[in-house]
Amino acid sequence: MKSLFQKAWFELIVRWLLGALFLVASYHKIIEPAHFAKIIYGYSLFPGDSINLIAILLPYVELFAGLALILGVYPRSAALIINVMLLAFIVAISINLIRGHEFDCGCFSFGASGQAPSALHLLIRDILCFFLGLQVLFYRNSRKLCARQSGSILENLSPH
């Protein structure tokens, strides 16, 4: 009997969950890049000249990597990209947590609700997402609803 982590349906759920999370995270950043640039500036980690470029490019990387996970287009590559971003987020949040620096993470919206999660909660959430990404990255069995690496047809449409 396969363990839970080796089941194709579990990998599919993890892939869709992580993909949807990154799609949602990209939305506000794409429609309000200037506001997102201010949030990046608030991290106090990046040179001023790079902030606008990061604010413009990062949301589209999140969007396309999230879509790739959901659609099953090169899911291992998409998971690698997402895990690199998550690792960068973990490092940035950790640095500011150690500094005692309060900041808006800019993850899903821009502090509009007044209910911003604590940096520790953000760190825990990103670490959990990182492990979900590892599940997709290191999954070696046949994937469900996944476009083939070489082409355009879907494989494994029927449940096992």
TIPA-962476 format. One record per atom (N, C-alpha, C): residue number from 0; residue in one letter; atom name; x, y, z. Coordinates in pm, 1 decimal, padded with zeros to 6 digits. Layout:
// TIPA-962476
 num residuo atomo     east    north       up
 NUM       A    CA        X        Y        Z
...
END
This chain:
// TIPA-962476
 num residuo atomo     east    north       up
   0       M     N  00084.0 -00118.7  00000.0
   0       M    CA  00000.0  00000.0  00000.0
   0       M     C  00088.9  00125.7  00000.0
   1       K     N  00055.5  00218.0 -00087.4
   1       K    CA  00132.6  00342.2 -00097.5
   1       K     C  00105.4  00432.4  00022.2
   2       S     N  00208.2  00505.0  00061.3
   2       S    CA  00186.6  00604.4  00165.8
   2       S     C  00109.3  00722.2  00105.6
   3       L     N  00054.7  00804.3  00189.5
   3       L    CA -00022.5  00919.7  00145.0
   3       L     C  00058.0  01007.2  00049.3
   4       F     N  00185.8  01024.3  00077.1
   4       F    CA  00269.9  01112.9 -00002.9
   4       F     C  00301.2  01055.5 -00141.1
   5       Q     N  00274.1  00927.9 -00162.7
   5       Q    CA  00300.0  00865.5 -00291.6
   5       Q     C  00174.0  00854.0 -00376.7
   6       K     N  00061.6  00897.2 -00326.2
   6       K    CA -00064.3  00885.8 -00399.3
   6       K     C -00080.4  01003.0 -00495.9
   7       A     N -00122.0  00970.3 -00617.8
   7       A    CA -00135.7  01072.2 -00721.4
   7       A     C -00242.3  01175.9 -00687.2
   8       W     N -00350.2  01135.0 -00623.8
   8       W    CA -00455.4  01231.5 -00589.4
   8       W     C -00406.7  01329.8 -00484.0
   9       F     N -00320.7  01285.4 -00391.8
   9       F    CA -00266.7  01375.4 -00289.7
   9       F     C -00174.2  01478.1 -00355.5
  10       E     N -00090.7  01432.9 -00448.4
  10       E    CA -00000.9  01523.7 -00519.4
  10       E     C -00081.8  01625.3 -00598.4
  11       L     N -00192.5  01582.2 -00659.9
  11       L    CA -00279.0  01671.9 -00735.6
  11       L     C -00339.1  01779.6 -00645.6
  12       I     N -00389.8  01740.3 -00530.7
  12       I    CA -00447.7  01836.7 -00436.2
  12       I     C -00342.5  01936.6 -00390.0
  13       V     N -00224.3  01887.5 -00356.6
  13       V    CA -00115.9  01975.7 -00312.1
  13       V     C -00077.6  02072.1 -00423.5
  14       R     N -00067.4  02021.0 -00545.3
  14       R    CA -00030.8  02104.4 -00660.1
  14       R     C -00134.9  02212.8 -00683.4
  15       W     N -00262.3  02175.0 -00681.0
  15       W    CA -00368.8  02273.9 -00701.6
  15       W     C -00374.3  02375.6 -00588.4
  16       L     N -00357.1  02330.4 -00465.7
  16       L    CA -00360.6  02420.4 -00350.5
  16       L     C -00247.4  02522.7 -00358.8
  17       L     N -00128.3  02474.4 -00382.8
  17       L    CA -00013.7  02564.3 -00391.4
  17       L     C -00025.6  02657.7 -00512.9
  18       G     N -00070.7  02604.6 -00624.2
  18       G    CA -00089.6  02686.9 -00744.0
  18       G     C -00192.8  02795.6 -00721.4
  19       A     N -00305.9  02759.6 -00661.1
  19       A    CA -00411.3  02857.8 -00633.6
  19       A     C -00361.9  02965.2 -00536.9
  20       L     N -00286.3  02924.7 -00438.3
  20       L    CA -00231.2  03018.8 -00340.9
  20       L     C -00145.4  03124.6 -00410.9
  21       F     N -00062.9  03080.9 -00504.9
  21       F    CA  00023.6  03175.9 -00574.1
  21       F     C -00052.8  03259.5 -00676.9
  22       L     N -00157.5  03203.8 -00735.0
  22       L    CA -00242.3  03285.4 -00823.1
  22       L     C -00307.3  03398.3 -00744.7
  23       V     N -00364.3  03365.7 -00631.1
  23       V    CA -00429.2  03466.5 -00547.4
  23       V     C -00327.0  03569.2 -00499.4
  24       A     N -00209.2  03521.8 -00460.4
  24       A    CA -00105.3  03613.1 -00410.6
  24       A     C -00060.2  03711.7 -00517.8
  25       S     N -00064.8  03672.0 -00643.3
  25       S    CA -00016.4  03759.9 -00750.3
  25       S     C -00115.5  03870.5 -00786.5
  26       Y     N -00242.1  03850.8 -00757.5
  26       Y    CA -00347.7  03940.1 -00806.0
  26       Y     C -00325.9  04087.2 -00767.6
  27       H     N -00320.2  04117.6 -00637.8
  27       H    CA -00307.0  04257.2 -00593.5
  27       H     C -00173.1  04317.3 -00635.9
  28       K     N -00072.4  04233.9 -00641.2
  28       K    CA  00059.1  04284.2 -00680.4
  28       K     C  00060.9  04326.3 -00827.4
  29       I     N -00012.7  04251.9 -00909.5
  29       I    CA -00017.4  04284.1 -01052.5
  29       I     C -00098.8  04410.8 -01077.2
  30       I     N -00210.9  04425.2 -01006.9
  30       I    CA -00294.8  04542.5 -01034.1
  30       I     C -00246.1  04668.7 -00963.6
  31       E     N -00160.8  04655.0 -00860.9
  31       E    CA -00108.3  04771.8 -00789.7
  31       E     C  00043.4  04760.7 -00769.4
  32       P     N  00119.8  04763.8 -00877.4
  32       P    CA  00265.0  04746.0 -00862.4
  32       P     C  00332.5  04856.4 -00780.0
  33       A     N  00281.4  04978.4 -00786.0
  33       A    CA  00343.1  05087.4 -00708.3
  33       A     C  00327.4  05061.6 -00558.4
  34       H     N  00211.3  05015.5 -00519.2
  34       H    CA  00189.3  04985.1 -00377.7
  34       H     C  00276.6  04867.2 -00334.5
  35       F     N  00286.7  04767.2 -00420.9
  35       F    CA  00371.9  04653.2 -00389.0
  35       F     C  00518.4  04696.4 -00377.7
  36       A     N  00561.5  04791.9 -00460.7
  36       A    CA  00698.6  04843.2 -00452.5
  36       A     C  00724.2  04908.1 -00316.2
  37       K     N  00624.4  04980.5 -00262.8
  37       K    CA  00638.2  05040.4 -00129.7
  37       K     C  00653.8  04933.0 -00022.0
  38       I     N  00582.0  04823.4 -00038.4
  38       I    CA  00591.9  04713.6  00058.4
  38       I     C  00730.3  04649.8  00051.8
  39       I     N  00780.8  04628.7 -00069.1
  39       I    CA  00916.1  04572.6 -00083.8
  39       I     C  01017.9  04666.3 -00020.4
  40       Y     N  00999.1  04794.9 -00040.9
  40       Y    CA  01087.8  04894.0  00020.9
  40       Y     C  01083.9  04881.8  00173.7
  41       G     N  00965.2  04852.0  00228.2
  41       G    CA  00948.3  04839.3  00372.5
  41       G     C  01023.8  04722.7  00434.8
  42       Y     N  01062.8  04626.8  00353.9
  42       Y    CA  01142.2  04514.9  00405.3
  42       Y     C  01283.9  04559.3  00441.3
  43       S     N  01328.9  04669.7  00385.4
  43       S    CA  01463.5  04724.1  00409.4
  43       S     C  01572.9  04622.5  00378.8
  44       L     N  01555.8  04550.4  00268.6
  44       L    CA  01652.7  04446.6  00232.3
  44       L     C  01712.2  04463.2  00092.7
  45       F     N  01648.7  04543.7  00009.8
  45       F    CA  01687.2  04549.0 -00130.6
  45       F     C  01738.3  04687.2 -00168.5
  46       P     N  01834.3  04693.1 -00261.0
  46       P    CA  01880.1  04823.3 -00309.5
  46       P     C  01764.5  04896.9 -00377.0
  47       G     N  01760.2  05026.8 -00359.5
  47       G    CA  01652.0  05107.4 -00414.1
  47       G     C  01631.9  05090.5 -00563.1
  48       D     N  01741.3  05072.0 -00636.9
  48       D    CA  01730.7  05058.1 -00781.9
  48       D     C  01661.5  04929.0 -00825.3
  49       S     N  01657.4  04828.2 -00738.4
  49       S    CA  01599.6  04698.8 -00776.7
  49       S     C  01452.1  04684.3 -00737.7
  50       I     N  01401.5  04773.6 -00655.2
  50       I    CA  01267.4  04756.8 -00599.3
  50       I     C  01158.9  04757.6 -00706.6
  51       N     N  01162.7  04852.3 -00798.6
  51       N    CA  01059.3  04857.7 -00902.9
  51       N     C  01063.2  04733.5 -00991.3
  52       L     N  01181.7  04688.3 -01025.7
  52       L    CA  01194.6  04568.2 -01107.8
  52       L     C  01136.5  04445.9 -01035.9
  53       I     N  01167.5  04431.6 -00908.9
  53       I    CA  01113.0  04321.0 -00829.0
  53       I     C  00960.5  04331.4 -00823.2
  54       A     N  00909.9  04451.7 -00800.4
  54       A    CA  00764.8  04472.2 -00787.5
  54       A     C  00690.6  04440.9 -00916.9
  55       I     N  00756.0  04458.4 -01027.9
  55       I    CA  00691.9  04430.0 -01155.9
  55       I     C  00705.7  04282.8 -01194.0
  56       L     N  00821.7  04224.9 -01175.0
  56       L    CA  00846.0  04087.7 -01221.4
  56       L     C  00792.8  03979.0 -01127.3
  57       L     N  00811.6  03995.2 -00998.3
  57       L    CA  00775.4  03890.1 -00902.4
  57       L     C  00629.6  03844.1 -00913.7
  58       P     N  00533.0  03934.9 -00924.7
  58       P    CA  00393.8  03888.1 -00934.7
  58       P     C  00366.6  03802.5 -01058.6
  59       Y     N  00433.3  03832.7 -01168.4
  59       Y    CA  00412.6  03753.2 -01289.9
  59       Y     C  00479.7  03616.2 -01278.3
  60       V     N  00591.4  03610.1 -01208.4
  60       V    CA  00653.5  03479.8 -01182.0
  60       V     C  00559.5  03396.6 -01095.0
  61       E     N  00500.3  03460.0 -00991.9
  61       E    CA  00402.4  03390.1 -00907.2
  61       E     C  00282.9  03342.5 -00989.8
  62       L     N  00232.3  03429.7 -01075.4
  62       L    CA  00116.4  03397.3 -01158.6
  62       L     C  00144.4  03278.0 -01249.2
  63       F     N  00253.4  03282.8 -01323.7
  63       F    CA  00282.3  03176.3 -01420.4
  63       F     C  00323.2  03045.7 -01352.4
  64       A     N  00394.5  03053.9 -01241.7
  64       A    CA  00429.0  02931.1 -01169.7
  64       A     C  00303.6  02868.1 -01108.5
  65       G     N  00214.7  02950.1 -01055.3
  65       G    CA  00088.7  02899.5 -01001.4
  65       G     C  00003.2  02835.3 -01108.6
  66       L     N -00008.0  02900.1 -01223.9
  66       L    CA -00083.4  02843.1 -01336.6
  66       L     C -00021.8  02711.9 -01382.8
  67       A     N  00109.7  02706.6 -01388.9
  67       A    CA  00177.6  02584.1 -01431.7
  67       A     C  00146.5  02468.8 -01336.6
  68       L     N  00141.9  02496.6 -01207.1
  68       L    CA  00107.9  02390.2 -01111.7
  68       L     C -00035.5  02343.2 -01130.3
  69       I     N -00126.9  02436.0 -01145.6
  69       I    CA -00267.6  02400.5 -01160.0
  69       I     C -00291.4  02323.0 -01289.4
  70       L     N -00231.3  02367.6 -01397.4
  70       L    CA -00251.7  02304.7 -01527.0
  70       L     C -00164.8  02180.8 -01547.4
  71       G     N -00066.8  02163.1 -01460.8
  71       G    CA  00020.1  02047.2 -01473.1
  71       G     C  00121.1  02060.1 -01584.9
  72       V     N  00161.1  02181.2 -01615.6
  72       V    CA  00261.6  02206.1 -01718.7
  72       V     C  00396.9  02220.6 -01648.7
  73       Y     N  00482.4  02124.0 -01670.6
  73       Y    CA  00612.7  02120.5 -01604.1
  73       Y     C  00599.2  02145.0 -01453.5
  74       P     N  00523.5  02061.8 -01384.7
  74       P    CA  00498.1  02085.6 -01242.1
  74       P     C  00623.1  02083.2 -01154.8
  75       R     N  00720.5  02001.5 -01190.3
  75       R    CA  00843.2  01996.5 -01110.6
  75       R     C  00918.8  02128.4 -01122.3
  76       S     N  00925.8  02183.4 -01241.6
  76       S    CA  00992.6  02312.5 -01261.8
  76       S     C  00917.3  02424.6 -01190.7
  77       A     N  00784.1  02422.2 -01200.1
  77       A    CA  00703.1  02523.7 -01132.5
  77       A     C  00722.1  02514.6 -00981.2
  78       A     N  00725.8  02392.4 -00929.0
  78       A    CA  00746.4  02374.5 -00784.7
  78       A     C  00885.1  02424.1 -00743.3
  79       L     N  00984.1  02403.0 -00827.1
  79       L    CA  01118.3  02453.1 -00796.9
  79       L     C  01118.4  02605.4 -00790.4
  80       I     N  01055.2  02669.8 -00887.3
  80       I    CA  01046.9  02816.9 -00889.1
  80       I     C  00974.2  02866.6 -00764.4
  81       I     N  00862.6  02803.6 -00731.7
  81       I    CA  00785.3  02844.8 -00614.4
  81       I     C  00865.1  02822.9 -00487.0
  82       N     N  00937.7  02712.8 -00478.1
  82       N    CA  01016.3  02689.1 -00356.7
  82       N     C  01133.5  02785.5 -00343.9
  83       V     N  01191.3  02827.0 -00455.4
  83       V    CA  01297.5  02928.6 -00448.8
  83       V     C  01238.2  03059.6 -00396.8
  84       M     N  01119.8  03096.2 -00448.7
  84       M    CA  01054.0  03217.8 -00398.6
  84       M     C  01020.1  03203.1 -00250.1
  85       L     N  00965.1  03088.3 -00211.7
  85       L    CA  00929.8  03067.1 -00071.0
  85       L     C  01052.5  03075.1  00018.6
  86       L     N  01162.3  03018.9 -00026.2
  86       L    CA  01285.7  03026.3  00052.5
  86       L     C  01330.2  03171.8  00068.5
  87       A     N  01318.6  03250.2 -00037.8
  87       A    CA  01352.3  03393.4 -00029.6
  87       A     C  01257.7  03464.7  00066.6
  88       F     N  01127.5  03431.4  00061.4
  88       F    CA  01030.7  03492.0  00152.9
  88       F     C  01063.5  03454.4  00296.9
  89       I     N  01098.6  03327.3  00318.5
  89       I    CA  01132.3  03279.9  00453.4
  89       I     C  01252.6  03355.7  00507.8
  90       V     N  01353.4  03373.4  00424.5
  90       V    CA  01473.3  03447.0  00466.9
  90       V     C  01437.7  03593.1  00496.7
  91       A     N  01360.7  03658.1  00408.5
  91       A    CA  01325.1  03799.0  00428.1
  91       A     C  01240.9  03818.0  00554.1
  92       I     N  01145.1  03731.0  00575.5
  92       I    CA  01060.5  03741.0  00695.0
  92       I     C  01143.6  03714.4  00820.0
  93       S     N  01231.8  03614.6  00813.5
  93       S    CA  01316.0  03581.4  00929.2
  93       S     C  01406.8  03698.0  00967.3
  94       I     N  01467.1  03759.5  00868.3
  94       I    CA  01555.3  03874.0  00895.2
  94       I     C  01477.2  03985.0  00965.0
  95       N     N  01359.8  04016.3  00913.9
  95       N    CA  01280.7  04123.4  00974.7
  95       N     C  01223.4  04081.9  01109.6
  96       L     N  01195.8  03955.1  01128.3
  96       L    CA  01151.0  03905.2  01259.0
  96       L     C  01262.4  03920.0  01361.9
  97       I     N  01384.7  03884.0  01323.5
  97       I    CA  01500.9  03897.5  01413.0
  97       I     C  01527.4  04044.3  01445.9
  98       R     N  01510.0  04131.1  01346.0
  98       R    CA  01528.9  04275.4  01366.2
  98       R     C  01420.6  04336.6  01454.6
  99       G     N  01306.7  04267.3  01466.7
  99       G    CA  01193.2  04324.6  01536.9
  99       G     C  01120.7  04426.6  01452.4
 100       H     N  01141.1  04421.2  01324.2
 100       H    CA  01085.3  04516.4  01228.5
 100       H     C  00943.2  04474.8  01192.1
 101       E     N  00845.9  04563.5  01212.4
 101       E    CA  00708.4  04535.4  01172.3
 101       E     C  00689.7  04579.4  01028.3
 102       F     N  00621.2  04496.6  00951.1
 102       F    CA  00604.9  04524.5  00809.5
 102       F     C  00480.3  04455.8  00757.0
 103       D     N  00431.7  04507.7  00645.9
 103       D    CA  00322.3  04443.8  00572.3
 103       D     C  00390.1  04352.0  00472.2
 104       C     N  00359.7  04223.3  00477.9
 104       C    CA  00428.7  04129.3  00389.1
 104       C     C  00388.0  04148.5  00244.0
 105       G     N  00268.6  04200.3  00217.8
 105       G    CA  00223.4  04218.8  00080.9
 105       G     C  00186.9  04089.0  00012.7
 106       C     N  00161.9  03985.9  00089.7
 106       C    CA  00138.7  03852.9  00033.3
 106       C     C  00009.8  03843.5 -00047.6
 107       F     N -00101.5  03881.7  00013.3
 107       F    CA -00230.8  03862.7 -00052.3
 107       F     C -00307.8  03992.2 -00072.1
 108       S     N -00283.2  04089.3  00009.4
 108       S    CA -00340.6  04221.7 -00007.4
 108       S     C -00249.1  04316.8  00067.3
 109       F     N -00283.9  04440.4  00064.8
 109       F    CA -00194.1  04539.5  00120.8
 109       F     C -00245.3  04597.7  00250.1
 110       G     N -00263.3  04513.9  00349.8
 110       G    CA -00300.3  04559.9  00482.3
 110       G     C -00434.1  04629.3  00490.6
 111       A     N -00522.4  04606.6  00396.6
 111       A    CA -00650.5  04677.0  00393.2
 111       A     C -00742.4  04635.2  00507.5
 112       S     N -00733.3  04512.1  00551.4
 112       S    CA -00825.7  04462.9  00653.5
 112       S     C -00784.6  04502.6  00794.2
 113       G     N -00660.8  04542.5  00811.1
 113       G    CA -00613.0  04573.8  00944.9
 113       G     C -00584.7  04449.1  01026.8
 114       Q     N -00599.2  04333.5  00967.8
 114       Q    CA -00578.3  04206.7  01036.7
 114       Q     C -00453.8  04136.9  00982.2
 115       A     N -00346.2  04208.2  00966.7
 115       A    CA -00224.3  04149.5  00912.9
 115       A     C -00171.3  04042.3  01008.0
 116       P     N -00136.6  03925.6  00954.6
 116       P    CA -00082.4  03821.1  01039.9
 116       P     C  00055.3  03860.7  01092.8
 117       S     N  00092.0  03804.0  01204.9
 117       S    CA  00223.0  03835.6  01261.3
 117       S     C  00330.9  03774.6  01173.4
 118       A     N  00451.8  03826.1  01188.8
 118       A    CA  00564.7  03775.2  01110.9
 118       A     C  00587.7  03627.3  01140.5
 119       L     N  00565.8  03586.3  01263.8
 119       L    CA  00582.9  03445.1  01299.3
 119       L     C  00481.1  03357.8  01225.6
 120       H     N  00356.2  03404.8  01216.6
 120       H    CA  00254.5  03330.8  01141.3
 120       H     C  00291.6  03322.6  00992.9
 121       L     N  00341.7  03432.2  00938.3
 121       L    CA  00385.4  03433.5  00798.6
 121       L     C  00498.1  03333.2  00776.7
 122       L     N  00590.5  03331.0  00869.9
 122       L    CA  00703.6  03239.9  00860.4
 122       L     C  00657.2  03094.5  00863.6
 123       I     N  00567.9  03062.2  00955.7
 123       I    CA  00515.7  02925.5  00966.3
 123       I     C  00439.7  02888.4  00839.3
 124       R     N  00356.1  02979.8  00790.2
 124       R    CA  00280.5  02953.3  00667.6
 124       R     C  00373.5  02927.2  00549.7
 125       D     N  00476.8  03008.5  00535.7
 125       D    CA  00568.5  02990.7  00423.2
 125       D     C  00648.9  02862.0  00435.5
 126       I     N  00684.7  02822.6  00556.2
 126       I    CA  00755.7  02696.3  00576.2
 126       I     C  00665.7  02579.0  00539.8
 127       L     N  00539.6  02584.9  00579.0
 127       L    CA  00444.9  02478.5  00541.3
 127       L     C  00428.3  02472.6  00389.7
 128       C     N  00416.6  02587.9  00325.7
 128       C    CA  00404.9  02591.2  00179.8
 128       C     C  00531.6  02536.9  00113.9
 129       F     N  00646.3  02565.0  00173.3
 129       F    CA  00773.2  02513.1  00121.7
 129       F     C  00771.4  02360.2  00121.6
 130       F     N  00721.4  02300.6  00229.6
 130       F    CA  00714.0  02154.7  00235.8
 130       F     C  00612.6  02098.9  00135.5
 131       L     N  00504.1  02172.3  00111.4
 131       L    CA  00410.4  02130.9  00006.5
 131       L     C  00480.2  02133.9 -00129.7
 132       G     N  00559.2  02236.9 -00151.7
 132       G    CA  00634.9  02246.2 -00276.3
 132       G     C  00733.9  02131.4 -00291.6
 133       L     N  00795.2  02090.1 -00181.9
 133       L    CA  00886.1  01975.4 -00186.6
 133       L     C  00811.6  01848.6 -00225.9
 134       Q     N  00686.6  01835.1 -00178.4
 134       Q    CA  00605.2  01719.6 -00214.8
 134       Q     C  00589.0  01712.7 -00366.6
 135       V     N  00558.9  01825.0 -00429.3
 135       V    CA  00541.7  01828.3 -00574.8
 135       V     C  00676.7  01807.9 -00644.7
 136       L     N  00778.4  01873.1 -00593.7
 136       L    CA  00910.8  01867.1 -00655.6
 136       L     C  00966.8  01724.8 -00657.7
 137       F     N  00952.1  01652.1 -00548.7
 137       F    CA  01013.3  01519.9 -00538.1
 137       F     C  00917.3  01404.0 -00565.6
 138       Y     N  00796.2  01433.9 -00606.0
 138       Y    CA  00699.7  01328.7 -00638.7
 138       Y     C  00747.1  01257.1 -00765.0
 139       R     N  00755.2  01125.0 -00760.6
 139       R    CA  00812.7  01049.2 -00872.2
 139       R     C  00713.6  00957.0 -00943.2
 140       N     N  00592.3  00945.2 -00893.8
 140       N    CA  00495.2  00856.8 -00956.8
 140       N     C  00421.4  00930.0 -01067.5
 141       S     N  00332.0  00859.6 -01133.5
 141       S    CA  00250.4  00918.2 -01238.9
 141       S     C  00159.3  01025.6 -01179.0
 142       R     N  00153.1  01140.7 -01245.4
 142       R    CA  00071.4  01251.8 -01196.6
 142       R     C -00065.3  01251.8 -01263.5
 143       K     N -00165.5  01297.2 -01190.8
 143       K    CA -00300.0  01310.5 -01245.3
 143       K     C -00316.5  01448.8 -01308.9
 144       L     N -00397.6  01454.0 -01414.2
 144       L    CA -00431.0  01580.2 -01480.9
 144       L     C -00307.0  01666.1 -01505.1
 145       C     N -00211.0  01605.8 -01567.0
 145       C    CA -00084.7  01674.0 -01589.1
 145       C     C -00049.9  01668.5 -01737.0
 146       A     N -00019.6  01783.0 -01794.8
 146       A    CA  00022.3  01786.4 -01934.6
 146       A     C  00156.2  01714.8 -01945.6
 147       R     N  00174.3  01643.2 -02052.3
 147       R    CA  00302.0  01573.0 -02070.6
 147       R     C  00414.4  01673.8 -02086.0
 148       Q     N  00531.7  01632.1 -02045.4
 148       Q    CA  00648.3  01719.9 -02054.9
 148       Q     C  00673.0  01764.6 -02198.7
 149       S     N  00642.4  01678.4 -02295.5
 149       S    CA  00677.1  01709.5 -02432.8
 149       S     C  00563.0  01768.4 -02514.1
 150       G     N  00440.4  01759.4 -02462.8
 150       G    CA  00334.9  01799.8 -02552.6
 150       G     C  00211.1  01851.7 -02484.7
 151       S     N  00098.4  01825.8 -02549.3
 151       S    CA -00020.6  01898.6 -02512.7
 151       S     C -00136.7  01811.3 -02465.0
 152       I     N -00120.9  01679.9 -02458.6
 152       I    CA -00235.6  01600.5 -02416.2
 152       I     C -00229.1  01572.4 -02267.4
 153       L     N -00345.8  01557.3 -02209.4
 153       L    CA -00352.2  01529.5 -02066.6
 153       L     C -00338.8  01379.6 -02044.7
 154       E     N -00269.6  01342.7 -01939.5
 154       E    CA -00255.2  01201.6 -01909.0
 154       E     C -00318.2  01172.4 -01774.2
 155       N     N -00348.4  01049.0 -01754.2
 155       N    CA -00401.0  01001.6 -01626.2
 155       N     C -00528.5  01072.6 -01586.3
 156       L     N -00623.4  01082.2 -01675.8
 156       L    CA -00748.8  01149.1 -01646.3
 156       L     C -00838.2  01067.7 -01552.8
 157       S     N -00827.6  00937.3 -01559.0
 157       S    CA -00914.1  00854.6 -01474.8
 157       S     C -00847.1  00826.0 -01341.8
 158       P     N -00927.8  00822.4 -01234.4
 158       P    CA -00870.4  00793.8 -01102.7
 158       P     C -00824.0  00650.3 -01094.2
 159       H     N -00722.8  00626.9 -01010.5
 159       H    CA -00669.3  00491.1 -00991.6
 159       H     C -00744.8  00419.8 -00885.4
END
